[in-house]
Amino acid sequence: MYGSTNLSEEDARRMNTTVEDPEKLEAFEARIARGEKIEPQDWMPVEYRKQLIRMIEQHAHSEIVGALPEGTWITRAPNFRRKLALIAKVQDEVGHGQLLYSAAETLGKTREEMMNDLLSGKSKYSNVFNYPANTWADIAVIGFLVDGAAIVNQTINSKGSYGPYCRALERICYEESFHLKQGHDNVVYLATGTKHQRAILQDAINRWYRPLLHFFGPPDVQSAHSEKLMKWKVKLASNDDMRNQFLDMYVPKILELDITFPDPNLKKNEDGIWEFSDPDWDEFKRVINGDGPCNAERIAVRKFAEEAGRWVRQALMNPSEKYQVPLA
């Protein structure tokens, strides 16, 4: 996922009972322990391949769907400079999706299968992209805080064990750093602007606060992540660790602008761990499973794009040519 990797209890049980060739598995785990990257043609456990496909595919979907709320604001950007920056950002996000779909294809799942799973609801994408962008301040918050949360997650995952995904993330994180600067500039401009600009920024922070806490997935006590994922360097940090790192980096930056968070219990304890009110994990489950404010709208737009563009794809395809799966 664009956010975190969360296993169902069934997936976790299956991973712990799957029988692999012990010699190959030992050699595979030794390579990872030495810090080597696993490449597409290397032997890998069935569950390693499956969980990587799920994670990279969901990340790719999140990049594509995540461009939709920002794309609607291109024609409504407040000035030409902001418009140009937003066009470039949306273009980058779509490009990130293409990089990630290519990385997932190296594991044996075709792009068509991934797209079909997205449109059918079988494959998920990040919860944060199922909320509306009501004002220009939402675009500022997405660019600074949502992209900031993504960078926390992606920087950690770029140190993982699967070569094609790590290389894609290195490029993505480099470009996301520019998105972060654009978002920060936008947030600071609104926070130091007119009374109305500060008001819409505060309203956007109030509405996005809970989805941002949800972004990294449920708390560790509720997350069925497997020790194997950590051992295989598919998952490199827990949900709570990433969420705490995000709060540590971005809460002070917002507070110093004299903008507040809608949580009287938000504070950093002496042990360095952030404390916050219960962010309603039932809402997270509803949204991630298709019952959020904009789930139906987001999928409808993707279905329209898939159907309207089918003739172009068919015209470009030569039936006699064999599709070559990317190797990196």
C-alpha positions in Angstrom: 0.0 0.0 0.0 0.9 3.6 -0.3 0.8 3.5 3.4 1.7 0.4 5.3 1.7 -3.3 4.6 -1.0 -5.1 6.6 -1.6 -8.8 6.5 -4.9 -10.5 7.3 -4.8 -13.2 10.0 -5.3 -15.8 7.3 -2.3 -14.5 5.3 -0.2 -14.6 8.4 -1.1 -18.2 9.2 -0.5 -19.3 5.7 2.9 -17.7 5.7 3.9 -19.6 8.8 2.7 -22.9 7.5 3.9 -22.8 3.9 6.6 -25.5 3.2 9.5 -24.3 1.1 12.7 -26.1 -0.1 14.8 -25.8 3.1 18.1 -25.4 1.3 16.8 -22.8 -1.1 15.1 -20.9 1.7 18.2 -20.9 3.8 20.3 -19.5 0.9 17.6 -16.9 0.2 17.5 -15.7 3.8 21.3 -15.7 4.0 21.4 -13.4 1.0 18.9 -11.0 2.6 20.8 -11.1 5.9 24.0 -10.1 3.9 22.1 -7.1 2.5 21.9 -8.4 -1.0 19.0 -7.5 -3.3 16.7 -10.2 -4.7 16.2 -9.8 -8.5 13.3 -11.0 -10.7 15.0 -14.2 -11.9 16.2 -15.3 -8.5 14.5 -18.0 -6.5 12.1 -16.6 -3.8 9.5 -18.1 -1.5 5.9 -18.2 -2.7 4.7 -15.9 0.1 7.6 -13.4 -0.5 6.5 -13.0 -4.1 2.8 -12.8 -3.2 3.2 -10.2 -0.5 5.5 -8.1 -2.6 3.0 -8.1 -5.5 0.2 -7.1 -3.1 2.3 -4.3 -1.6 3.8 -2.9 -4.8 0.5 -3.2 -6.7 -1.4 -1.3 -3.9 1.3 1.4 -3.9 1.0 1.8 -7.7 -2.8 2.1 -7.4 -2.4 4.7 -4.7 -0.1 6.8 -6.9 -2.7 6.8 -9.8 -5.8 7.3 -7.7 -3.9 9.9 -5.6 -3.5 12.1 -8.6 -7.3 12.4 -9.0 -8.2 14.8 -6.2 -5.2 17.0 -7.1 -6.0 16.8 -10.8 -9.4 18.4 -10.2 -7.7 21.5 -8.9 -5.4 22.2 -11.8 -8.0 24.4 -13.5 -8.9 26.1 -10.2 -5.3 26.8 -9.0 -5.1 30.3 -7.5 -2.4 31.5 -9.9 -0.3 30.4 -12.9 2.7 29.4 -10.8 0.7 27.2 -8.6 -1.0 25.7 -11.7 2.3 24.8 -13.3 3.6 23.2 -10.0 0.4 21.2 -9.6 0.5 20.0 -13.3 4.1 18.8 -12.8 3.2 17.1 -9.5 0.3 15.2 -11.0 2.4 14.2 -13.9 5.1 12.9 -11.5 2.5 10.9 -9.5 1.2 9.1 -12.6 4.8 8.4 -13.6 5.4 6.8 -10.2 2.4 4.6 -10.8 3.9 3.4 -14.1 7.3 2.6 -12.4 5.6 0.6 -9.7 3.3 -1.3 -12.1 6.5 -2.3 -14.0 8.2 -3.4 -10.7 5.1 -5.5 -9.8 5.1 -7.1 -13.3 8.6 -8.5 -12.7 7.0 -10.7 -10.0 4.6 -12.4 -12.5 1.3 -10.4 -12.4 0.3 -8.5 -15.5 -0.7 -4.9 -15.5 -4.1 -5.9 -16.9 -4.7 -8.2 -14.0 -3.7 -5.5 -11.5 -6.1 -3.0 -13.1 -8.9 -5.5 -13.2 -8.4 -6.2 -9.5 -8.4 -2.4 -8.7 -11.7 -1.9 -10.6 -13.3 -4.9 -9.1 -12.4 -3.8 -5.5 -10.2 -6.9 -4.9 -7.0 -4.7 -4.7 -6.9 -1.8 -2.3 -5.2 1.6 -2.3 -4.4 4.1 0.4 -7.3 5.3 2.6 -6.3 9.0 2.3 -7.3 9.2 -1.3 -11.0 8.5 -0.5 -11.5 11.9 1.0 -12.6 15.1 -0.9 -10.4 18.0 -1.6 -12.9 20.8 -0.9 -10.6 23.8 -1.0 -7.2 24.8 -2.2 -5.9 24.3 1.3 -6.6 20.6 0.9 -4.1 20.6 -1.9 -1.6 22.2 0.4 -2.2 19.6 3.1 -1.9 16.8 0.6 1.3 18.1 -0.8 2.9 18.6 2.6 1.4 16.2 5.1 0.1 13.3 2.9 3.3 13.3 0.8 5.3 13.7 4.0 3.7 10.6 5.4 4.4 8.8 2.1 8.1 9.8 2.2 8.4 8.3 5.7 7.0 5.0 4.5 8.8 4.9 1.1 12.2 5.9 2.5 12.1 3.0 4.9 10.9 0.6 2.2 13.6 1.7 -0.2 16.0 -0.2 2.1 14.1 -3.4 1.5 15.3 -6.6 -0.2 13.6 -6.6 -3.6 15.8 -4.8 -6.1 13.3 -3.5 -8.7 11.0 -2.0 -6.0 14.0 -0.4 -4.1 15.3 1.2 -7.3 11.8 2.5 -8.2 11.4 3.9 -4.6 14.8 5.7 -4.8 13.7 7.6 -7.8 10.2 8.2 -6.4 11.5 9.6 -3.1 13.8 12.0 -4.9 10.8 13.4 -6.8 8.6 13.4 -3.8 11.1 15.6 -2.0 10.2 18.3 -4.5 6.5 17.7 -3.9 7.1 18.1 -0.2 8.8 21.5 -0.8 5.9 22.7 -3.0 3.4 21.5 -0.3 5.3 23.2 2.5 5.5 26.5 0.6 1.8 26.3 0.0 1.0 25.6 3.6 3.3 28.4 4.9 1.8 30.9 2.3 -1.8 30.1 3.6 -0.8 30.1 7.3 0.8 33.6 6.9 -1.9 35.0 4.7 -5.3 36.5 5.2 -7.8 35.5 7.9 -9.7 33.5 5.2 -6.6 31.7 4.1 -5.7 30.7 7.6 -9.3 29.6 8.2 -9.4 27.2 5.2 -6.0 25.8 6.2 -7.2 25.1 9.7 -10.3 23.5 8.4 -8.3 21.3 6.1 -6.0 20.2 8.9 -9.0 19.4 11.0 -10.5 17.2 8.3 -7.2 15.4 7.3 -5.9 14.8 10.8 -7.7 11.5 11.3 -7.1 10.1 7.8 -3.4 10.9 8.3 -3.3 8.8 11.5 -5.0 6.0 9.6 -2.4 6.3 6.8 0.1 3.9 8.3 -2.4 1.2 9.2 -3.9 0.0 12.4 -1.8 -0.1 15.7 0.6 -2.9 16.0 -1.6 -4.7 18.5 -4.3 -5.0 15.8 -2.0 -5.6 12.8 -1.4 -9.2 11.8 2.1 -8.6 10.4 4.4 -11.6 10.2 7.9 -11.9 11.6 8.8 -13.4 8.2 8.0 -10.1 6.4 10.4 -8.3 8.7 13.0 -11.0 8.3 12.7 -11.0 4.6 12.8 -7.1 4.6 9.5 -6.7 2.9 8.3 -4.8 6.0 11.0 -2.8 7.6 9.2 -0.9 10.4 6.0 -1.4 12.3 2.9 0.8 11.7 3.3 2.5 15.1 7.0 3.2 14.5 6.3 4.9 11.2 3.3 6.8 12.5 5.4 8.1 15.5 8.2 9.1 13.1 5.8 11.1 11.0 4.3 12.9 14.0 7.7 13.6 15.3 8.7 15.3 12.0 5.5 17.2 11.1 3.5 18.1 14.2 6.1 20.7 15.3 6.2 22.2 11.8 2.4 22.8 11.8 2.3 24.1 15.4 5.0 26.6 14.8 2.7 28.2 12.2 0.1 28.7 15.0 -2.2 26.1 13.3 -3.6 23.5 15.7 -4.6 19.8 15.5 -8.2 18.8 16.5 -7.0 16.6 19.3 -6.6 17.8 22.8 -4.8 14.6 23.7 -2.0 15.0 21.1 1.3 15.2 22.9 4.8 13.7 23.0 5.6 11.7 26.1 8.9 11.7 27.9 9.8 8.3 26.2 9.5 10.0 22.8 6.3 8.3 21.8 3.4 10.4 20.6 0.0 10.0 22.3 -3.3 10.8 20.6 -7.0 10.2 20.9 -8.5 7.0 19.5 -8.8 7.8 15.7 -11.7 5.5 15.1 -10.2 2.4 13.5 -13.7 1.3 12.4 -13.7 4.2 10.0 -10.3 3.1 8.6 -11.7 -0.4 8.0 -14.8 1.0 6.3 -12.8 3.3 4.0 -10.1 0.8 3.1 -12.9 -1.7 2.2 -14.7 0.7 -0.1 -17.1 2.6 2.0 -15.4 6.0 2.3 -16.7 9.4 1.1 -15.1 9.2 -2.3 -14.4 5.5 -2.9 -17.2 5.1 -5.5 -16.2 8.3 -7.3 -12.5 7.4 -7.5 -13.2 3.9 -8.9 -15.8 5.3 -11.3 -13.2 7.8 -12.8 -10.7 4.9 -13.2 -13.3 2.8 -14.9 -14.2 5.6 -17.3 -10.5 6.1 -18.1 -10.0 2.3 -18.6 -13.0 2.0 -20.9 -12.5 5.2 -22.9 -8.8 4.5 -23.5 -9.3 0.9 -24.5 -9.4 1.6 -28.2 -6.1 3.5 -28.0 -4.4 0.5 -26.3 -5.8 -1.9 -28.9 -4.7 0.3 -31.8 -1.2 0.4 -30.4 -0.9 -3.3 -29.8 0.4 -5.6 -32.5 -1.1 -9.0 -31.9 2.0 -10.7 -33.4 4.3 -9.1 -30.8 5.0 -10.9 -27.5 4.9 -8.7 -24.5 8.2 -8.5 -22.7 8.1 -8.4 -18.9 10.3 -5.7 -17.4 13.4 -6.9 -15.6 14.0 -3.9 -13.4 
